Amino acid sequence: MPYAIENGFVKIPEKDFERLIDKLEDALDRLALDAALRENKKRFPGELVQRMVEGEAPLRVFRQYRGLTQQALADAAKVSKTTISELETGRKDGSIKTIARIAEVLNLDIDDLV
């Protein structure tokens, strides 16, 4: 890519300039997509929120939303199915370590479950 510097300005052929602009726009699009995907982690259908507002346990709501059985979640989080059941019914609070493992499996923040 030939260019020249004159009086503090860089002069390049118009084709090269257009190619640079295209690359910049592509890079900005990728950044916007990455940001949207990261943010998407925190967007859920209104029906999920409604279920939690009505008092349903967030753990149960998110587990079902992710399409997991209690056993599948327990296996992935390395806890017992009984622990998942007790957390969902409120019979048990669970340690931070346990909640953190469950949140990781469900692709959530701990705050989403407590």
C-alpha positions as CSV (number, residue, x, y, z in Angstrom):
1,M,0.0,0.0,0.0
2,P,1.8,3.1,-1.2
3,Y,1.4,6.2,0.9
4,A,2.9,9.7,1.4
5,I,3.1,11.9,4.4
6,E,2.8,15.6,3.8
7,N,2.3,18.3,6.4
8,G,1.3,15.8,9.1
9,F,-1.3,14.1,6.8
10,V,-1.1,10.6,5.3
11,K,-2.1,10.3,1.7
12,I,-3.1,6.9,0.4
13,P,-4.9,5.8,-2.7
14,E,-8.7,5.9,-2.5
15,K,-9.0,2.1,-3.0
16,D,-6.7,1.5,-0.1
17,F,-8.6,4.0,2.0
18,E,-11.9,2.2,1.2
19,R,-10.4,-1.1,2.1
20,L,-9.2,0.2,5.5
21,I,-12.7,1.6,6.2
22,D,-14.2,-1.8,5.3
23,K,-11.8,-3.5,7.7
24,L,-12.6,-1.0,10.4
25,E,-16.3,-1.5,9.9
26,D,-15.9,-5.3,10.1
27,A,-13.9,-5.0,13.3
28,L,-16.5,-2.7,14.8
29,D,-19.2,-5.1,13.8
30,R,-17.4,-8.0,15.5
31,L,-16.9,-5.9,18.7
32,A,-20.6,-5.1,18.7
33,L,-21.5,-8.8,18.2
34,D,-19.2,-9.8,21.0
35,A,-20.8,-7.2,23.3
36,A,-24.3,-8.4,22.4
37,L,-23.4,-12.0,23.0
38,R,-22.0,-11.1,26.4
39,E,-25.1,-9.1,27.2
40,N,-27.4,-11.8,26.0
41,K,-26.4,-13.8,29.0
42,K,-28.6,-11.5,31.0
43,R,-31.6,-11.4,28.7
44,F,-34.4,-13.9,29.3
45,P,-38.0,-14.3,28.1
46,G,-40.6,-12.4,30.1
47,E,-42.3,-15.6,31.1
48,L,-39.2,-16.6,33.1
49,V,-39.2,-13.4,34.9
50,Q,-42.9,-13.7,35.5
51,R,-42.5,-17.2,37.0
52,M,-39.9,-15.8,39.5
53,V,-42.1,-12.8,40.3
54,E,-44.9,-15.2,41.2
55,G,-42.5,-16.9,43.6
56,E,-41.1,-19.9,41.7
57,A,-37.5,-20.7,42.7
58,P,-35.0,-19.0,40.3
59,L,-32.9,-22.2,40.2
60,R,-35.8,-24.3,39.0
61,V,-36.8,-21.7,36.4
62,F,-33.3,-21.3,34.9
63,R,-32.7,-25.1,35.1
64,Q,-35.8,-25.8,33.1
65,Y,-35.1,-22.9,30.7
66,R,-31.7,-24.5,30.0
67,G,-33.4,-27.8,29.3
68,L,-31.8,-29.7,32.2
69,T,-33.2,-32.3,34.5
70,Q,-32.3,-32.1,38.2
71,Q,-30.0,-35.1,37.7
72,A,-28.2,-33.5,34.6
73,L,-27.6,-30.3,36.5
74,A,-26.4,-32.1,39.6
75,D,-24.0,-34.2,37.5
76,A,-22.6,-31.1,35.7
77,A,-22.3,-29.1,38.9
78,K,-20.8,-32.1,40.8
79,V,-23.5,-32.1,43.5
80,S,-26.3,-34.5,44.4
81,K,-29.7,-34.5,42.9
82,T,-31.0,-34.1,46.4
83,T,-29.1,-30.9,46.8
84,I,-30.6,-29.5,43.6
85,S,-34.1,-30.5,44.9
86,E,-33.5,-29.0,48.3
87,L,-32.3,-25.7,46.8
88,E,-35.2,-25.5,44.4
89,T,-37.8,-26.1,47.2
90,G,-36.0,-23.8,49.7
91,R,-35.3,-26.5,52.2
92,K,-31.6,-25.7,51.8
93,D,-29.7,-22.5,51.1
94,G,-26.5,-24.0,49.7
95,S,-22.9,-22.8,50.1
96,I,-21.5,-20.1,48.0
97,K,-19.2,-22.8,46.4
98,T,-22.2,-24.9,45.4
99,I,-24.2,-22.0,44.1
100,A,-21.2,-20.8,42.1
101,R,-20.8,-24.2,40.5
102,I,-24.5,-24.4,39.6
103,A,-24.4,-20.8,38.3
104,E,-21.5,-21.6,36.1
105,V,-23.3,-24.7,34.6
106,L,-26.4,-22.5,33.9
107,N,-24.2,-19.7,32.5
108,L,-25.5,-17.3,35.1
109,D,-24.1,-15.0,37.8
110,I,-24.5,-16.1,41.4
111,D,-26.8,-13.1,42.0
112,D,-29.3,-14.6,39.4
113,L,-29.9,-17.6,41.7
114,V,-30.1,-15.9,45.1
